[in-house]
């Protein structure tokens, strides 16, 4: 077992490397900085106890992350979290994402996933974000700057909890999908809560922190989340995929059984949409 001194030294090295990369690299060179970050961390965390399916790296452990440190959650190399690794495995094992020719829209993509998906020869891949200079499309998810029925697949992981008009966003996702197309939607969800907690007028970071536990979240989703998705016109399946993989797989890939994946299919017989969505 390593001493507390060794653990503190490890964290200082990692944080120093990260801070240095942020200081030295302008925004246009951010990919290079992130590569440097991943290389340094992969060396420090070298081992074979855990594996990240997103970057194919094996490590001694996953990194701690958060203001209140959560142990063993972030990949040292590609910075994926349990939700990203779960979605990757779901796409790999339950869909034809990596084999069929698909047109894909990915909202707020993580750097490494964007790089990997963009390089897949079977995909016409479009990354989208409201602000990121690395995204292909700068657009608001509540008013997607794309034609109706353009995409086979939409990926939206931990985005809607930041969006005030989430019902409009869901309607927009439905609109840009082809009939028969599907979306993968994941949100942080309190499974013990029947109804989503959403307080009108809770606009300040301090108030959101008090209500939702995050300064940039605008609600806490409950078990009624699927109803919100179905209300837009989706056929919704709540996939409790992590719990089906078994404890050894969960441990190896650093997954969370509490993360649910919502598979949302635009009905094949649905006609063109007007683009108008409820506020």
Secondary structure, 3 states (H helix, E strand, C coil): CCCHHHHHHHHHHHHHHHHHHHHHCCHHHHHHHHHHHHHHHHHHCEEEEEEECCCCEEECCCEEECCCCEEEEECCCCCCCHHHHHHHHHHHHHCCCCCCCEEEEEECCCHHHHHHHHHCCCEEEEEEECCCCCCCEECECCECCCCCCCEEEEEEECCHHHCCCHHHHHHHHHHHEEEEEEEEEECCECCCCCCCECCCCCCCHHHHHHHHCCCCCCCEECCCHHHHHHHCCEEEEEECCHHHCCHHHHHHHCCCCCCCEEEEEECCCCCCCCCCCCC
